[in-house]
């Protein structure tokens, strides 16, 4: 049921993904300006990468086997950017806020719970891989 909630809500985000990425990074940098130096690329390109990564995670929910190595590699790369464990919570907060803004009433409490679980799972895999790489 949680996978279905994530997939259904993601399908609503995809058409507005460029705006969602802009909202997300705007909120992230406004709330946590200390993370802005992690992002050296063009922010529109960064937004596309973010949405592609989220799409990869959402599409991999039915079969986590192939998803885990990609998420681990991403966690290891984040070490080189200076990302710390506590930064994952900052991203989670701003991502959930973005979905709330973009989806409105369609972002139900159950949908919120499903996204928090998905994000936490992905973040935990990334943090474990980062700790191993460090």
Secondary structure as the mmCIF struct_conf table of DSSP 4:
data_model
#
loop_
_struct_conf.conf_type_id
_struct_conf.id
_struct_conf.beg_label_comp_id
_struct_conf.beg_label_asym_id
_struct_conf.beg_label_seq_id
_struct_conf.end_label_comp_id
_struct_conf.end_label_asym_id
_struct_conf.end_label_seq_id
HELX_RH_AL_P HELX_RH_AL_P1 UNK A 2 UNK A 14
TURN_TY1_P TURN_TY1_P1 UNK A 15 UNK A 16
HELX_RH_AL_P HELX_RH_AL_P2 UNK A 17 UNK A 31
HELX_RH_3T_P HELX_RH_3T_P1 UNK A 33 UNK A 38
BEND BEND1 UNK A 41 UNK A 41
HELX_RH_AL_P HELX_RH_AL_P3 UNK A 43 UNK A 59
TURN_TY1_P TURN_TY1_P2 UNK A 60 UNK A 62
HELX_RH_AL_P HELX_RH_AL_P4 UNK A 64 UNK A 81
TURN_TY1_P TURN_TY1_P3 UNK A 82 UNK A 82
HELX_RH_AL_P HELX_RH_AL_P5 UNK A 85 UNK A 103
HELX_RH_3T_P HELX_RH_3T_P2 UNK A 104 UNK A 106
BEND BEND2 UNK A 107 UNK A 107
HELX_RH_AL_P HELX_RH_AL_P6 UNK A 109 UNK A 133
#
